[in-house]
Amino acid sequence: QVQLVESGGGLVQPGGSLRLSCAASGIIFSFNDMYWYRQAPGKQRELVAGIISGGTTNFVDSVKGRFSISRDNAKNTVYLQMNSLKPEDTAVYYCKAIGSLLRNEYWGQGTQVTVSS
């Protein structure tokens, strides 16, 4: 059974930082491309950042220079480091895995991030 479990969300003031984690089980983690998405109230879910199995990363323009993504294949975990947070970063953040070969997809349950003073 595949499980993706996000953690690290919470309430933070504007300008603050959070680090999200997504721990995977039931998949060969190193063979999966990993992504972070977010969904704000009343908005569509959007891709925030991705890191493929080979390590290449990509980011949506609105978070470039503020967010970073990394993975620890030994711990089956992907991280999203979020700095200089803004109120518009408020959303539920989801982790997604896509198998490099078969392209099967799995989602986590999400973690709430609220940026507010």
C-alpha positions in Angstrom: 0.0 0.0 0.0 1.4 3.4 -1.1 1.4 6.1 1.5 2.6 9.7 1.2 2.4 11.5 4.6 3.0 15.3 4.7 4.1 17.1 7.8 5.5 20.5 8.9 2.6 22.8 8.1 1.3 25.4 10.5 0.7 29.1 11.2 3.6 31.4 10.4 4.0 35.2 10.2 4.8 36.9 6.9 8.5 36.7 6.2 8.8 33.5 8.2 9.9 30.0 7.2 8.6 26.5 7.3 9.9 23.2 6.1 7.4 20.6 4.8 8.3 16.9 4.7 6.7 14.1 2.7 7.5 10.6 3.8 6.8 7.9 1.3 6.2 4.2 1.8 5.1 1.4 -0.6 7.1 2.8 -3.6 10.7 2.6 -4.7 11.2 6.2 -3.8 14.4 6.8 -5.8 12.5 5.8 -9.0 9.8 8.4 -8.5 9.6 12.0 -9.5 8.3 14.0 -6.5 6.2 17.2 -6.5 4.6 19.7 -4.2 1.3 21.2 -5.1 -0.9 23.6 -3.2 -4.5 24.6 -3.2 -5.8 27.8 -1.8 -9.6 28.2 -0.9 -11.6 28.8 -4.1 -8.6 28.2 -6.3 -7.4 25.3 -8.5 -4.6 23.1 -7.3 -1.3 24.4 -8.7 2.2 22.9 -9.0 4.7 24.6 -6.7 7.9 22.6 -7.1 9.2 19.4 -8.4 12.3 17.2 -8.2 12.8 14.3 -10.6 14.5 11.1 -9.8 17.7 12.4 -11.3 17.7 15.5 -9.0 16.6 18.2 -11.5 14.3 20.8 -9.9 11.7 23.2 -11.1 9.5 25.9 -9.4 6.5 28.0 -10.2 7.6 31.6 -10.8 5.8 32.9 -7.7 8.1 30.9 -5.4 11.4 31.1 -7.2 14.2 32.4 -4.9 12.1 31.7 -1.8 11.3 28.0 -1.9 13.7 25.1 -2.4 13.0 21.4 -2.8 15.2 18.5 -1.9 15.0 14.7 -1.5 16.7 12.2 0.7 16.4 8.8 -1.0 17.8 7.0 2.0 14.9 8.3 4.1 12.2 8.1 1.3 11.4 11.8 2.0 11.1 14.9 0.0 11.3 18.4 1.6 10.0 21.8 0.7 11.8 24.6 2.4 9.7 27.8 2.3 11.3 31.1 3.2 10.1 34.7 3.1 6.5 33.4 3.3 3.7 35.7 2.1 0.0 35.6 2.9 -0.6 34.4 -0.7 1.3 31.3 0.1 -1.5 30.2 2.4 -2.9 26.9 1.1 -3.1 23.2 1.7 0.2 21.7 0.4 0.1 18.3 -1.2 2.9 15.9 -2.0 2.7 13.8 -5.2 4.7 10.9 -6.5 4.9 9.9 -10.1 6.7 6.7 -11.1 9.6 7.4 -13.5 8.8 4.4 -15.7 5.0 3.6 -15.5 4.0 7.2 -14.6 1.6 5.9 -11.9 0.6 8.7 -9.5 0.0 9.0 -5.8 -1.1 11.8 -3.6 -0.7 12.6 0.1 -3.5 13.9 2.3 -2.1 17.5 2.5 -0.9 19.8 5.2 -2.2 23.3 5.9 0.1 26.3 5.7 -1.3 29.6 6.9 0.7 32.8 6.6 -0.8 35.5 8.7 0.1 38.2 11.2 
